[in-house]
Amino acid sequence: MAKPGKNSDDIASYRPISLLPIISKILENIQLQRLTLVTEESKLTPSEHFGFRQKHGTIEQAHRLVNKIHTDPEHKRYSSAAFIDINQAFDKVWHTGLF
């Protein structure tokens, strides 16, 4: 299909088709599986790290935090937490003219 407003007889009017994104996605998936296997087996990431891990989402981290808050008084320990909302943080810095 020719680009809009271009001559359909001219070869430069057509968009090239590339298979690179498909190949790169396949290779990326293979590499991710291998890296995940190595990091999980050798325990390179601590159990408290929840980013980019299977079955370690926001809900599991929230359950972990609530459980800690409930069990700490039983062991005579204090619990504290800090919550930072970084939603749209980079958009606000960009629009203020810092960058």
Secondary structure, DSSP 8 states (H G I E B T S, - for coil): -B-TTS-TTSGGGB-----HHHHHHHHHHHHHHHHHHHHHHTT-S-TT--TT-TT--HHHHHHHHHHHHHHTGGGT----------TTHHHHHHHTT--
